[in-house]
Amino acid sequence: MSRLIGLSLSILMCLALLGFAASPTLAANDTADTAATLTAQNPSASDQLVGNSGGRYRYYRFSSTPGAEVRIDMSWRPGPSATGLAAGCKVYGDAGFVRDCVIASTTGDVGVSNVTFTSLTASSYLIQVFNYVQGLPIDFTVSVKGATAGVAGSSAPSQAGGAPGGAPATPNPTAGTLVGQRSGAFAKFDVNYPGANSPMTITLTYGPASQVTTDEFGFDVYDDDKLVGSGTQQTWTSAVATQQLIVSTQVPGVLTIQVHNYSDGVAVNYAVKVDGQAPAPVAVSGNNSPDRAVTLTPAQPGATGTLAGDSAGSYAFFNFQYQGQGENVYIAVSYRPGRMVVGPQSVGFNVYFGDANVLTSIISDGKTPETGVAYGTLNTGTAGTYYVQLYNYAPGTSVSYTIYVTGLK
């Protein structure tokens, strides 16, 4: 009898062990409803996930602000040499599937995948880590950049669409929702352009892209009433598309970005990001000698002031730290009244390094005959402190000016 009881207990123990192996205990975040939270303060998590041919998952939720660039990274071991494409991650939003994480290589002992996208609305996102390799445990780490400090709501994986949601605008990126009209619906934003042919890249991200054509939805850039250029298509999926324009002109000033939607009744979420725009210039005075020069920096590259003219020369001085190494630094001055009043070469600038004049400005008309512009690009191998000498040789004539020095690091 005792031998029979012992055999029965052994069989029960084996069955229990087999049952445990077949049905592992679920982790707390094995469902979308119990997803772990990632935030700006706690942006990453690590865990182990045992695969199943029917799929096993870990879920992580985070929120992002309108217009924010979001990047998700995942690494795991053993890598694609063991898992192939059967391990990785997906991203879902309030309206359903957003993106697949892209695997960097299909071989190797360590897997690496990532995805980058722009959040078009104030939204909660869900990361789904998956493993479809039967019985294979993977150790993984997942992290997110662009998450807010908190999380609002939940996002379960779904292919069902949702109504576009509006969001308050942010300075850069600027985001919102634009409902189309046959006569055109518009959103306008002003940006400071530093001039001197310094490149400024404007990127419009929008969705759902399948609801509008590029003729119906896009953006234009204006200098007063003059069209500077229009965005051209860069990427497109049915969910999200991008358009881009690079502005490069001599004249600094305020440009207007105008987003348009001519698709009647169709709501489109958008985000406008501007790389290369300048902060508003600060008002300066009293910088009439090198020892009183105003220092321009990457954080504050612009200044505005007034310079009275003198036949013997009247000056305003600025300095900046240049990194050398052949890097481009763009210098531009716009002034009023223009060359029709002060003369063709009376207002401009020189750049000095020590006693050496290393750059003399090119002088031309500005946006209108009433304005002038002086500009140039500094490109040398020598790092150090450089001085800009702005001059006015027009006797009895004061000019109002704005100067930008961009490309500083």
RASULCOR-V968934 format. One record per backbone hydrogen bond with DSSP energy under -0.5 kcal/mol. NH is the residue of the N-H (numbers start at 1). CO is the residue of the C=O. If there is no record, write none. Layout:
NH,CO  NH,CO
//
This chain:
5,1  6,2  7,3  8,4  9,5  10,6  11,7  12,8  13,9  14,10  15,11  16,12  17,13  18,14  19,15  20,16  21,17  22,18  23,19  30,27  34,31  35,32  36,59  38,61  39,42  40,148  45,142  47,140  49,138  51,136  52,131  55,52  56,131  58,129  59,29  60,127  61,36  62,125  64,123  67,119  68,65  70,68  70,117  71,145  72,115  73,143  74,113  75,141  76,111  77,139  79,109  81,108  82,79  83,79  84,80  86,83  88,130  90,128  91,99  92,126  93,96  96,93  97,158  98,91  99,91  101,89  102,114  103,101  104,112  111,76  113,74  114,102  115,72  117,70  119,68  120,118  123,64  123,121  125,62  126,92  127,60  128,90  128,126  129,58  129,127  130,88  131,56  132,86  134,132  135,51  136,133  137,135  138,49  139,77  140,47  140,138  141,75  142,45  143,73  144,43  145,71  148,63  153,151  173,272  174,272  176,270  178,268  179,177  180,178  180,266  181,261  184,181  185,261  187,259  189,257  191,255  192,278  193,191  193,253  196,250  197,249  198,195  200,247  201,275  202,200  202,245  203,201  203,273  204,243  205,203  205,271  206,241  207,269  210,238  211,208  212,209  216,213  217,213  218,260  220,258  221,229  222,256  223,226  224,222  226,223  228,221  229,221  231,219  232,244  234,242  235,242  237,240  241,206  242,235  243,204  244,232  245,202  247,200  247,245  253,193  255,191  255,253  256,222  257,189  257,255  258,220  258,256  259,187  259,257  260,218  261,185  262,216  264,262  265,180  266,263  267,265  268,178  269,207  270,176  271,205  272,174  273,203  273,271  275,201  275,273  276,274  278,192  282,302  284,304  288,286  292,289  293,290  294,317  296,319  297,300  303,403  304,282  305,401  307,399  309,397  310,392  313,310  314,392  316,390  317,287  318,388  319,294  320,386  322,320  322,384  325,381  326,380  327,324  329,378  330,406  331,376  332,404  333,374  334,402  335,372  336,400  337,370  338,370  340,369  341,338  342,338  343,339  346,343  348,391  350,389  351,359  352,387  353,356  356,353  358,351  358,356  359,351  361,349  362,375  364,373  366,368  366,371  371,368  372,335  373,364  374,333  375,362  376,331  378,329  383,381  384,322  386,320  386,384  387,352  388,318  389,350  389,387  390,316  390,388  391,348  392,314  393,346  395,393  396,309  397,394  398,396  399,307  400,336  401,305  402,334  403,303  404,332  405,301  406,330
//
